[in-house]
Structures are given as structure tokens and as C-alpha cells.
Amino acid sequence: MIEGKTIVITGAANGIGRAWAEMFFADGAKVIACDKDEEKLLELDKQGVTTVIADVSDPKAVESFINLAVQETGKLDALFNNAGMGFGYKLEDSPDGSFEHHVAVHLFGAVHGMRYAIPHMRKQGYGRIINTISRNAETDVPTTSAYAAAKAGIWSASRVAAKEVADADILINMLIPGPTNTQIWGREMSHLQDPQATYPTAKMLALMETGGKSGKVFWDEKEYPMFNQENEILKEKKGP
């Protein structure tokens, strides 16, 4: 089912995005891999993957690679807004502009992607958009303020956008990878899952059938009740 589909992935040079790019490509998809890491993109390029050097905080760059995908393949089946990085500062100690840049990459990058992909998907009558988020959106872990705020923003923007395209066969969902051994930690985390372990959920969302769920969060191929944990706990304690 994946063979021949056009799939655009941001943050595709390393980690989770890299795993998705390689595995979708191996399954026969036409993959456009976007990232700022030119050296790592070159490795994908040598494998036959179409690569684009792009900063997703720049709306024109996002518009350009979305248009490239359509021009080269005639369609855009799925878009993964996945680009991002770690934060790691207490808010009071964060360098000027660092919070803003972090939000620009994570949240605005996803917003730019949706804004430029949706018109193409409407025209072709089909499309799937998957935005990477995190459980950090619902936690208060110190030094993650920008990361948590951006991911919470993606949750809100994705849900609204999903409602706005409900009249078309365009499904917009979110994916939580879970604790994964990637460079976002700044060090090797070999006790965490490999990036490849997240592919089944990514593939499921890219191939979601017409009439499938939209505006939802998925983790390990199951729907995840974002921001509902406290309510669920209270229900368990108090009963119906």
C-alpha cells in the first residue's frame, strides 16, 4: 500500500526522521527528506532518497519543498512535520531568542507545513499530515519550557486544522515517538528504543483509511488521550 506514495519528512537527516525516510523508501515510497544537516542528508541522497536542505522555521523554504514534491511526483500523499531539537535551559537562564527559535522550528515549522500542504491535498482530494509531538506537552519537567510549549501548541493547532479540513479526505494526526535514542538528548541513550521502533505507527498514520480518525494523538499504534490523564486517574479513584 505504501509503494508509489509521495511522502515528505522534515527533520529527516537524523534519528526518528532518518529512520522513517529510510524505511518508507525501502517500502517503495517516493520520499522527500528535508533537514538542515547537509552532511547527513548526503548519505540519504546516496541511497536514492530525494533530499532538500531546508530550515522549517522559514515559511518560504517549507513552501518550496512542498511544491517540489508535487512538481516531481505529481502529488503529496503524506507530510510528516517532524523537525525539532532539545531545549535544555531554565527559562530564566535561556539565551535571548532561544525560546523563540525553538518554537519557530517545532510549532511554526508544523504550521508552515500544514498551511502549504493542505491546498495541494484539497486539489488532489486526499492527504495525510502527521505532526510529531511529545508527552512533555503535558508535563512540567524543568528546562523543557520551550519544547513543552511548542508541542502543546502543535497539539492545539493540529486539532483545529483537522476540523477545518473535515470536509475533505485529509486526516491530520499527531504521533508520540516515546523515549527514543536520538541526538535530541545530546548523548547516547542506548537503553531507549531505536528510532526504527516508531515506524509502524508512522506507517499506520500515513496509510490511514478514508473516514479514519483525525485530530488525534497516537503512540505505539494506539490512540493516546493527551491531557486527559488527570481526569482518567480521578475516574479510577471515584468511579463513574
C-alpha positions in Angstrom: 0.0 0.0 0.0 2.9 2.4 0.6 4.6 1.7 -2.8 4.5 4.8 -5.1 3.2 7.2 -2.4 4.9 10.6 -2.1 6.0 11.2 1.5 7.7 14.4 2.7 9.5 14.2 6.0 11.2 17.1 7.9 13.9 16.5 10.4 14.9 13.6 8.2 18.7 13.6 8.4 18.9 12.0 11.9 17.1 10.0 14.4 13.4 9.3 14.0 13.0 11.2 10.8 16.0 9.4 9.3 14.5 6.0 10.2 11.2 6.9 8.6 12.9 8.2 5.4 14.9 5.0 5.0 12.1 2.7 5.9 9.4 4.4 3.8 11.9 4.4 0.9 12.7 0.7 1.4 8.9 0.0 1.3 8.7 1.7 -2.2 7.6 5.2 -1.3 8.9 8.3 -3.1 10.5 10.1 -0.2 11.5 13.8 0.0 13.7 14.2 3.1 14.2 17.7 4.4 16.7 18.9 7.0 19.5 21.5 7.8 22.1 18.8 8.2 23.7 18.7 4.7 26.2 16.0 5.5 23.7 13.5 6.8 21.3 14.3 4.0 24.0 13.4 1.6 24.0 9.9 3.0 20.3 9.6 2.2 20.9 11.1 -1.2 23.4 8.4 -2.0 20.7 5.8 -1.1 18.4 7.3 -3.8 16.2 9.4 -1.5 15.4 12.9 -2.7 16.8 15.4 -0.2 16.3 19.1 0.4 18.4 21.4 2.6 15.8 23.5 4.4 15.1 25.4 7.7 11.5 24.8 8.6 11.3 28.0 10.6 11.4 29.8 7.2 8.0 29.6 5.6 9.4 30.1 2.1 11.7 27.1 2.5 8.7 25.0 3.5 6.6 26.2 0.7 9.5 25.4 -1.7 10.0 21.7 -0.7 6.2 21.1 -0.6 5.9 22.5 -4.2 9.0 20.4 -5.2 7.4 17.2 -4.0 4.3 17.9 -6.1 6.2 19.0 -9.1 8.4 16.0 -9.1 5.8 13.3 -8.3 2.5 14.9 -9.2 1.1 14.6 -5.7 1.6 14.7 -1.9 0.2 11.7 -0.1 1.7 12.3 3.4 3.6 15.0 5.2 5.5 14.4 8.4 6.2 17.6 10.3 9.0 16.1 12.5 11.8 18.7 12.6 13.0 19.6 16.1 15.7 19.7 18.7 16.1 19.7 22.5 15.9 22.8 24.7 17.7 22.3 28.0 17.5 25.7 29.7 15.8 27.0 32.7 13.6 29.8 31.4 15.5 32.5 33.4 18.8 31.3 32.0 17.8 30.9 28.4 19.8 32.9 25.9 17.9 35.7 24.1 16.0 34.4 21.2 16.5 30.7 22.1 12.9 30.1 23.2 11.5 31.9 20.2 13.7 30.0 17.8 12.7 26.7 19.4 9.1 27.4 19.0 9.7 28.6 15.4 11.2 25.3 14.4 8.8 23.0 16.2 5.5 24.8 16.2 5.8 27.2 13.3 7.5 24.5 11.2 4.5 22.3 11.6 2.1 25.2 10.9 4.0 26.1 7.8 3.9 22.5 6.6 0.1 22.3 7.1 -0.5 25.6 5.6 1.3 24.8 2.3 0.4 21.1 2.1 -3.4 21.4 2.6 -4.2 23.3 -0.7 -2.4 20.6 -2.7 -4.2 17.8 -0.7 -7.5 19.5 -1.3 -6.8 19.7 -5.0 -5.9 16.1 -5.3 -8.8 15.0 -2.9 -6.6 13.2 -0.4 -3.9 13.7 2.1 -2.4 12.7 5.4 -0.5 15.0 7.8 1.3 13.7 10.8 2.9 16.1 13.4 5.4 14.8 15.9 4.6 15.8 19.5 5.6 14.7 22.9 4.2 13.9 26.4 6.4 16.8 27.5 3.5 19.0 26.4 1.5 17.8 29.4 4.4 17.8 32.0 6.3 20.4 33.9 9.9 19.0 33.6 12.5 21.7 34.3 14.5 23.0 31.3 11.8 21.9 28.8 9.7 25.1 28.7 10.1 25.9 25.0 9.9 22.3 24.0 6.8 21.7 26.1 5.1 24.9 24.9 5.8 24.1 21.3 4.5 20.6 21.5 1.4 21.8 23.3 0.9 24.4 20.6 1.2 21.7 17.9 -1.5 19.7 19.7 -3.9 22.7 19.6 -3.1 23.7 16.0 -3.4 20.2 14.7 -6.8 19.6 16.3 -8.2 22.9 14.9 -6.7 22.2 11.4 -8.2 18.7 11.5 -11.6 20.2 12.0 -11.1 22.8 9.2 -10.4 20.0 6.7 -13.1 17.6 7.8 -15.0 18.3 4.6 -12.1 16.7 2.6 -10.3 13.3 2.7 -7.5 15.0 4.7 -6.6 13.5 8.0 -4.3 15.4 10.4 -3.0 13.4 13.4 -0.1 13.5 15.8 2.5 10.9 16.7 4.3 10.5 20.1 7.5 8.5 19.4 8.1 7.8 23.1 11.6 7.7 24.7 13.9 7.1 21.7 17.7 7.0 21.4 18.3 10.1 19.2 20.6 13.1 19.2 18.0 15.3 20.9 19.4 14.1 24.2 22.8 15.3 23.4 24.3 12.0 24.3 24.0 8.3 23.7 20.9 6.8 25.4 21.3 3.1 24.4 18.7 2.0 27.0 16.0 3.7 25.0 14.2 2.3 21.9 15.8 2.5 18.5 14.2 5.1 16.1 13.1 2.2 13.8 10.7 1.1 16.6 8.5 4.2 15.8 8.0 3.3 12.1 4.9 1.1 12.5 2.9 4.0 14.0 4.2 6.4 11.3 3.2 3.9 8.6 -0.2 3.3 10.1 -0.9 7.1 10.1 0.4 7.6 6.6 -1.9 4.9 5.4 -5.0 5.8 7.5 -8.1 4.9 5.5 -10.7 7.3 4.4 -13.0 8.2 7.3 -10.3 7.4 9.8 -9.6 9.4 12.9 -8.3 12.9 12.7 -7.1 15.4 15.2 -5.9 12.6 17.5 -2.7 11.6 19.1 -1.2 8.1 18.6 1.6 6.3 20.4 2.7 2.7 19.7 -0.2 2.3 17.1 -2.8 3.2 19.7 -4.7 6.4 20.4 -3.2 8.3 23.3 -5.5 10.6 25.5 -3.4 13.7 25.5 -4.1 16.0 28.5 -6.7 13.5 29.9 -4.5 11.6 32.3 -5.6 13.5 35.4 -9.3 13.1 34.6 -8.8 9.4 34.0 -7.0 9.0 37.3 -9.8 10.8 39.1 -12.4 8.5 37.4 -10.5 5.4 38.6 -10.4 6.7 42.2 -14.0 7.9 42.3 -15.7 5.5 40.0 -18.3 6.5 37.3 
